């Protein structure tokens, strides 16, 4: 019976680790896609018509909406990813503690489950920082481009 419990806990740990990798890769890919959409629309959202006596600025409402919708979607998806990574780190810490207790019940030499849990937490935090940094740049750069096109003729 204990072998089945050990196998189940180990499988859940492996699945949680794979989930971290999957969440991180998908968040990065989606961030780059949404960044490209936002950047492309931001650079073309404003057009200037030059007349003989004045310059008229035309703001494309659909392009502006696409910029802000993609930026909001990027922020929401990346925040969801960060929360999922943090929850997964807590889950792996609990599973590791259960495995350590199972090993102690079997008379195996004790090992520090806290060190392993800290490793999981550090890895999750690193993934969260990577996603957060990419998201931050992915939001700020299109906004700078959009604002730059707005004030280009001022």
DRENDO-1510 file (C-alpha; in Angstrom, 1 decimal, always signed):
<recs>
REC; n; res; u; v; w
REC; 1; UNK; +0.0; +0.0; +0.0 .
REC; 2; UNK; +2.8; +2.4; +0.8 .
REC; 3; UNK; +4.4; +1.7; -2.5 .
REC; 4; UNK; +1.2; +2.9; -4.2 .
REC; 5; UNK; +1.1; +6.0; -2.1 .
REC; 6; UNK; +4.8; +6.7; -2.9 .
REC; 7; UNK; +4.2; +6.2; -6.6 .
REC; 8; UNK; +1.1; +8.5; -6.5 .
REC; 9; UNK; +3.0; +11.2; -4.7 .
REC; 10; UNK; +6.0; +10.9; -7.0 .
REC; 11; UNK; +3.8; +11.0; -10.1 .
REC; 12; UNK; +2.0; +14.2; -8.8 .
REC; 13; UNK; +5.4; +15.8; -8.2 .
REC; 14; UNK; +6.5; +15.0; -11.8 .
REC; 15; UNK; +3.2; +16.3; -13.2 .
REC; 16; UNK; +3.5; +19.5; -11.2 .
REC; 17; UNK; +7.1; +20.0; -12.5 .
REC; 18; UNK; +5.9; +19.5; -16.1 .
REC; 19; UNK; +3.0; +21.9; -15.4 .
REC; 20; UNK; +5.5; +24.6; -14.4 .
REC; 21; UNK; +7.4; +24.1; -17.7 .
REC; 22; UNK; +4.2; +24.1; -19.7 .
REC; 23; UNK; +2.8; +27.2; -18.0 .
REC; 24; UNK; +6.1; +29.1; -18.5 .
REC; 25; UNK; +6.5; +28.2; -22.2 .
REC; 26; UNK; +2.9; +29.0; -23.1 .
REC; 27; UNK; +3.0; +32.3; -21.2 .
REC; 28; UNK; +6.2; +33.3; -23.0 .
REC; 29; UNK; +4.9; +32.3; -26.4 .
REC; 30; UNK; +1.5; +34.1; -25.8 .
REC; 31; UNK; +3.4; +37.2; -24.5 .
REC; 32; UNK; +5.5; +37.4; -27.7 .
REC; 33; UNK; +2.5; +37.0; -29.9 .
REC; 34; UNK; +0.5; +39.6; -28.1 .
REC; 35; UNK; +3.6; +41.9; -28.0 .
REC; 36; UNK; +3.8; +41.6; -31.8 .
REC; 37; UNK; +0.2; +42.4; -32.2 .
REC; 38; UNK; +0.3; +45.4; -29.8 .
REC; 39; UNK; +3.6; +46.7; -31.3 .
REC; 40; UNK; +2.3; +46.4; -34.9 .
REC; 41; UNK; -1.0; +48.2; -34.2 .
REC; 42; UNK; +0.7; +50.8; -31.9 .
REC; 43; UNK; +3.1; +51.9; -34.7 .
REC; 44; UNK; +0.2; +52.3; -37.2 .
REC; 45; UNK; -2.6; +53.6; -34.9 .
REC; 46; UNK; -2.0; +57.3; -35.7 .
REC; 47; UNK; -1.6; +58.9; -39.1 .
REC; 48; UNK; -0.9; +62.4; -40.0 .
REC; 49; UNK; -2.3; +64.2; -43.0 .
REC; 50; UNK; -0.2; +67.1; -44.1 .
REC; 51; UNK; -2.1; +70.0; -45.6 .
REC; 52; UNK; -0.8; +73.3; -47.0 .
REC; 53; UNK; -1.7; +75.2; -43.8 .
REC; 54; UNK; -2.0; +72.5; -41.1 .
REC; 55; UNK; -1.4; +69.0; -40.1 .
REC; 56; UNK; -4.4; +66.8; -39.1 .
REC; 57; UNK; -3.9; +63.8; -36.8 .
REC; 58; UNK; -6.1; +60.8; -37.5 .
REC; 59; UNK; -6.3; +58.1; -34.7 .
REC; 60; UNK; -7.5; +54.7; -35.9 .
REC; 61; UNK; -10.0; +53.5; -33.3 .
REC; 62; UNK; -9.8; +49.8; -34.3 .
REC; 63; UNK; -6.0; +49.9; -34.1 .
REC; 64; UNK; -6.0; +51.7; -30.8 .
REC; 65; UNK; -8.5; +49.2; -29.4 .
REC; 66; UNK; -6.4; +46.3; -30.7 .
REC; 67; UNK; -3.4; +47.8; -28.9 .
REC; 68; UNK; -5.1; +48.1; -25.5 .
REC; 69; UNK; -7.0; +44.8; -25.8 .
REC; 70; UNK; -3.8; +42.9; -26.5 .
REC; 71; UNK; -2.0; +44.7; -23.7 .
REC; 72; UNK; -4.8; +43.9; -21.2 .
REC; 73; UNK; -4.9; +40.2; -22.4 .
REC; 74; UNK; -1.1; +40.0; -22.0 .
REC; 75; UNK; -1.3; +41.3; -18.5 .
REC; 76; UNK; -4.2; +39.0; -17.5 .
REC; 77; UNK; -2.6; +35.9; -19.0 .
REC; 78; UNK; +0.8; +36.6; -17.4 .
REC; 79; UNK; -0.7; +37.3; -14.0 .
REC; 80; UNK; -2.7; +34.1; -14.2 .
REC; 81; UNK; +0.5; +32.2; -15.1 .
REC; 82; UNK; +2.4; +33.7; -12.2 .
REC; 83; UNK; -0.4; +32.8; -9.8 .
REC; 84; UNK; -0.5; +29.2; -11.2 .
REC; 85; UNK; +3.3; +28.9; -10.8 .
REC; 86; UNK; +3.1; +30.1; -7.1 .
REC; 87; UNK; +0.3; +27.7; -6.4 .
REC; 88; UNK; +2.2; +24.9; -8.0 .
REC; 89; UNK; +5.2; +25.6; -5.8 .
REC; 90; UNK; +3.1; +25.3; -2.7 .
REC; 91; UNK; +1.6; +22.1; -4.0 .
REC; 92; UNK; +5.1; +20.6; -4.6 .
REC; 93; UNK; +6.2; +21.7; -1.1 .
REC; 94; UNK; +3.3; +19.8; +0.4 .
REC; 95; UNK; +3.9; +16.7; -1.7 .
REC; 96; UNK; +7.6; +16.8; -0.7 .
REC; 97; UNK; +6.7; +17.0; +3.0 .
REC; 98; UNK; +4.3; +14.0; +2.6 .
REC; 99; UNK; +7.1; +12.0; +0.8 .
REC; 100; UNK; +9.5; +12.9; +3.6 .
REC; 101; UNK; +7.0; +11.6; +6.1 .
REC; 102; UNK; +6.5; +8.4; +4.2 .
REC; 103; UNK; +10.3; +7.8; +4.0 .
REC; 104; UNK; +10.6; +8.4; +7.8 .
REC; 105; UNK; +7.8; +5.9; +8.4 .
REC; 106; UNK; +9.8; +3.4; +6.4 .
REC; 107; UNK; +12.9; +4.0; +8.5 .
REC; 108; UNK; +14.9; +5.6; +5.7 .
REC; 109; UNK; +17.5; +8.2; +6.7 .
REC; 110; UNK; +15.8; +11.6; +7.1 .
REC; 111; UNK; +16.5; +14.2; +4.6 .
REC; 112; UNK; +15.5; +17.9; +4.6 .
REC; 113; UNK; +12.2; +18.3; +2.8 .
REC; 114; UNK; +12.5; +22.0; +3.4 .
REC; 115; UNK; +15.6; +22.3; +1.2 .
REC; 116; UNK; +13.8; +20.6; -1.6 .
REC; 117; UNK; +10.7; +22.7; -1.1 .
REC; 118; UNK; +12.9; +25.8; -1.2 .
REC; 119; UNK; +14.4; +24.6; -4.5 .
REC; 120; UNK; +10.9; +24.2; -6.0 .
REC; 121; UNK; +9.9; +27.6; -4.7 .
REC; 122; UNK; +13.1; +29.3; -6.1 .
REC; 123; UNK; +12.5; +27.7; -9.5 .
REC; 124; UNK; +8.8; +28.9; -9.5 .
REC; 125; UNK; +9.9; +32.4; -8.5 .
REC; 126; UNK; +12.5; +32.4; -11.3 .
REC; 127; UNK; +9.9; +31.4; -13.8 .
REC; 128; UNK; +7.5; +34.1; -12.4 .
REC; 129; UNK; +10.2; +36.8; -12.7 .
REC; 130; UNK; +10.9; +35.8; -16.3 .
REC; 131; UNK; +7.3; +36.0; -17.2 .
REC; 132; UNK; +6.8; +39.2; -15.3 .
REC; 133; UNK; +9.8; +40.9; -16.9 .
REC; 134; UNK; +8.7; +39.9; -20.4 .
REC; 135; UNK; +5.2; +41.0; -19.6 .
REC; 136; UNK; +6.5; +44.4; -18.3 .
REC; 137; UNK; +8.6; +45.0; -21.4 .
REC; 138; UNK; +5.8; +43.7; -23.6 .
REC; 139; UNK; +3.4; +46.3; -22.2 .
REC; 140; UNK; +5.7; +49.3; -21.8 .
REC; 141; UNK; +7.3; +49.1; -25.3 .
REC; 142; UNK; +4.1; +49.2; -27.3 .
REC; 143; UNK; +2.8; +52.0; -25.0 .
REC; 144; UNK; +6.0; +54.0; -25.7 .
REC; 145; UNK; +5.6; +53.5; -29.4 .
REC; 146; UNK; +1.9; +54.5; -29.3 .
REC; 147; UNK; +2.6; +57.6; -27.3 .
REC; 148; UNK; +5.5; +58.5; -29.6 .
REC; 149; UNK; +3.3; +58.3; -32.6 .
REC; 150; UNK; +0.7; +60.5; -30.9 .
REC; 151; UNK; +3.2; +63.3; -30.0 .
REC; 152; UNK; +5.4; +63.0; -33.1 .
REC; 153; UNK; +4.1; +66.3; -34.6 .
REC; 154; UNK; +3.8; +68.3; -31.4 .
</recs>
